[in-house]
Amino acid sequence: MMANDIEKITTVDKANMLDGLARFPEQIKEALTIAEAVQRFNFLKIDNVVVAGMGGSAISGDIMLSLFRDKLDVPLIVNREYDLPKWVNKDTLVICISYSGNTDETLSSFKIASQKKCKILCISTGGKLQDLAEKRGIPFIKIPAGIQPRAATAYLLFPSIIFLKKIGLLKTAIETDIEETIAVTTDFVTLNKKEVPEENNLAKQLAKKIFNTIPQIYGWGVYTPIAIRWRHQLNENSKIIARSDIVPECNHNDIVGWSGNLDISKQFSCILFRDKDEETIDMTTRLNFMRDLFHNTAGNVIEVSPKGKSQLAKMMYLMCLGDFTSCYLAVLRGINPSPVDIITELKKRLAEK
């Protein structure tokens, strides 16, 4: 199997995406150091929070939205648009996240937030976002450059979490959860890095199972953004069509399609996130029903469970699993996971307009 041949993995993964992903625990530590070095913010009144970003940058907002759903006293939304909602005002905190600092949609949101006198934080490696922030005296957090944005999640997510804590919006303790996350993801990398053979490597096993199928990932609760992340990584790294959906919403529509389209449904691998500690009785019943339905209709049914105790650690474990699986699937397909040529082509087209 190619995924067990280190030389072939290195040949296919030309930009060492897997090595970059393996640095995730170290990136968390570096991100914490960067965040702690930032002085306390003078934001006295915040009524709501908008995280403005796209792709690998926006997923940090999705994770915070799910993780802090029952912990923040103010609403938090993720904005994937050129503009901002009309209700945004001077008491809105807008966190602009763009790894490159040149994301069109995020730059547009920044300018509107500035016009509306919002409180703004910016996280980036530099680019136009840094220039705009520095010209307006807006707090700017510079993170390390030189990696793919989708492999830089730790640098984007963890400073954002620390800032919510520093500002006083997040009142619950998070430090212990972060320490556990570092430990859990360190163990994950040890067990799933490219040197570990398939028989002991869960990510390689999953890549083999979904090879030549269309993955359909089902998230729920705190795992909703992780399902989205899996889809994005399979799209960008593996260069395949992948889909995600949300439980229980999908039980009101999606399952009908599976029950009456057998010729097509056999082409899919259905991936269900399971967590006995987080599942309510209703959720367990729904997921079990879906598992049984997919066993009769889909090509594969795969149940995946996290490791760890805190929600943050479990979310990051599953995120890392999806990241590694997507790269091993790229290797199986003989495709370099790093380039995203079609996105580059679109950006070029937009620049010519």
C-alpha angles and dihedrals in degrees: 000000000000092000089066095050107088093193092054092045090053091046093053098037092058096167094045096243090164091055089050092051090049088062092064096110090048090048090056090055092048091047091053091052090051092048095046091053091061113096121243113278123240097222105140101174126030120169098175143359130229121191107202116198147105136233114338090006096052093051088073088062091048091052093050091046092056097036096049098035091116097031107056121078092204129058119264123197135178114230118207096169139095090243137040131240115275092242093064110114145150091300093055120101110215115194108197111201122184121148093204094035089226104086107137097215094048093047090051091050090049092054092049091047089051092050090051091051092241123167104256138195123183130202120187147119089251128274126126092327091063091048093051094045095049093047090055097040092244120155109265125190114201117207130189117284132208104073135090111275091235089057092052100068094123091058091051102039107041098050087051090053092048091049092053086053095046093048090052098243093113106057099170122090113263104165096089091048091052092050090051090048091056091050095046095047091045089056090046093054091048091055098040107035117123094261092063112091122239096256089064099029116087095190091055090048092052092047089054092049095052096039111127093010135096110250117224111190123198120204132180137176112347089355094063094093090044090059088052090049091052089052093049093048093048089049096048105030102031093033093223138124110263132168136202134196139180130245128247093020093058089058087070095057120352097064091059090063091053092051096059111030106066099155090060100033093063088069092065135087109209113209118196123190111220130190120166091196094055101034117100118211089260093050092048090051092050095047092047090050090050092048091053092046093050093048086064098040114024130070093236137009116202125183115199126191129192130233125227138054107252122068091238094054092046092048092050092047091056092043091054090047091055092046094053093041091054092053094047089050089053089052091050088052091048091240127134105241097210109066119077098187097169091056090049089051091052092049089052090051091050091049090056095054 
